[in-house]
Amino acid sequence: MNKIRVLVVGMNPSSRPTRKKIFKNSTFDRLISWMNLLSIDYFSFMNVCDRPGAVSIRDVDMKTLTEASRSYSKIIALGGIASDALKRCRIVHFRLPHPSPRNRLLNDPAYEFSVLRDCRNYLYE
């Protein structure tokens, strides 16, 4: 596979207190699994907002997002707010569903396979 520079864009940090014990089936576990399935060995990650808790598109620093994305050849948004922010900045990207265990769409293995197949097509087109 070609070496591509991938930026994954999330919404914001979790408001859940950090704990020493890592829980199975976390959002990050699923994201790492997806990157492995997509043959992405290295990627960068940023959130559109650094503040935990409830955020909206108004909380996004569009200038920082635009500048940070410039050195990447492919960008993946995790969920709607990240995708909406990238759209407002006119940044071409692929929207994956948010990898949270609470995302019920991901209970359907066929759906997950389908979006990952589409993402692979975007990455390697």
Secondary structure, DSSP 8 states (H G I E B T S, - for coil): -----EEEEES----S---SS--TT-HHHHHHHHHHHTT----EEEES--S-S---GGG--HHHHHHHHTT-SEEEEESHHHHHHHHHTT---EEE----TT-GGGG-HHHHHHHHHHHHHHHT-
